[in-house]
Amino acid sequence: MKNILVVDDSALMRSVICDIINSDSRFRVVDRATNGEEALALLERKTYDAVVLDVNMPKMNGLELLKALRDRKISAKVVMASTDTRDGAKTTLDALSLGAIDFVHKPDRAFECKNGTFDKKLMNILDVVCNSKASSFKEETEEEKRSKLEASKKLVALVSASSKSFKGKQIVALASSTGGPKALQEVVPKLPKNLKAPMVIVQHMPAGFTQSLADRLNDLSELTVTEAKEGEFLENGHVYIAKGGKHLNLDTVNGRLKVRYSDEPTREGVKPCANYMFESLASYDAERIICVVLTGMGADGTEGIKNLSKHKNIFVIAQDEDSSTVYGMPKAIYNSGLTNVVVPLDKVAQEIIMNAGVS
């Protein structure tokens, strides 16, 4: 049985969430806190399998608690549960960057928590988070950051000068889920603006969050990152994030890739589903498709890549187990036998650059 800490300043909401968790035989709430200060005191002397954390609280709010845990290097597996996590997408991304593993939207009214949707989602996420890896608090020194930047520039120059740089049409197609938003911040900003391919990302997130994710990655990156728009054509050196709540397909029109969204039911339990994106590339006249699978629960991406491999020359990059927050999706594609390379997260961008090339 997994031991859970619930942190929420509302006595009613705290009680409702605790009742939901305790109704599942896999979990039990062993401690409760009404604000971040109380939670920090508990986390300094006790460990939990997961923490369900509200955002808006007196004395110390949820984001402040995450910062305090990071600064004191206290390991905790955190699920953000707040009304802010739906409309306050930036707040949610801040929480994920600070070490929260996943998030769930908490209804505005306590009675709405028991409508069968919130409780199921909370239990599913709690199960994943309990079995995930807590965020690492190892911070890079300025010297390490400069060293990585110089290494990246040297790699781009080397690939640019190499006659082996790939010449034909290609695309980088990436799938990620739990732990993905933070992982993408490790990959996308390392890519050069002259990458010789467009890049499309399916990150499992609800509608309203993917625009904020794209904006954040764009601010951090040399190349342009946007939420993919219906009907637009893909361009090299541009990263497109699939819109939450819709399935992304890439249609071939006059030899170019065009974005089309569809509204089929969830697949692999998610929407957007990367399988649709990978399968839609089967009709594209690319000489090679670079598939990337990062951290995430489940197996989304594997079936789509399998189907794509029947029609196209593919190169598959998978994140390794040690660096994955949840080793589900990368494990599934590895077990399929289709993976070309398995690398830690900090080497994924390097593999993309070496295989896609630069112009």
Helices and strands as residue ranges (DSSP letters): E 2-7, H 11-22, E 27-33, H 36-43, E 50-53, H 62-71, E 78-82, H 84-87, H 89-97, E 102-105, G 110-114, H 118-130, H 142-161, E 170-176, H 180-187, G 188-190, E 199-203, H 210-220, E 224-227, E 238-241, E 247-253, E 256-262, H 274-280, G 281-283, E 288-293, H 302-309, E 314-319, H 329-335, E 341-343, G 345-347, H 348-356
